[in-house]
Amino acid sequence: MITGKGGAGGPGPVTVEIEGITEAATFHELPKALDALWRSLRALPLGSLQYEAYREFFEVDAAERVTEFLERDGRLELTFAMSGRSHSVRVRPAERAAS
């Protein structure tokens, strides 16, 4: 399960979630958010091709790769199928609290 709030630093707070599986969680550091997301994805009964695709995406240079998506598109959204249903994996900048 995705949980926690990372420490200070990094490119800014991000929110991650796996639609229909985990609740959204906000982290102050992108690497900690991606680590939590990858731990949650590894625990799922993904097919071998899906697992390898996500492993390739989230293990090596994940923070750099995701930062590129966030800078270019404002968010990252990937999908996978499990038990006949599509689920979205989302990484987006955290919403700022109103002052």
C-alpha positions, 0 to 999 in steps of 0.5 A: 500500500502506498503510504507516507510523506517524504522529507524535504527536497527534490523537485517538489511534492507529488501525489501518486496512486494506483486507481482502484487499488491504493489511495492517493498519497503525497510525498515531498520527494519524487524518489520516495514517491516512486519507490512506494509506487514500485513497491505497491506495483510489485505486490500486484499479480501483474502478467510478466510483460506488464511487470517487466515494463513497469520494472523497466520504467520505475527502477533505473533512472525513474526520477529523471524519467518521471520528471521529464513527463511532469515537466512536459505533460504536467503529470504521468499516467500509465495503465495496466490490466489486472483481473479483466479491469484496467487500472491507471498509475498516476503521478502528478504534482501535489495540490498546494493548500490554500493560504 
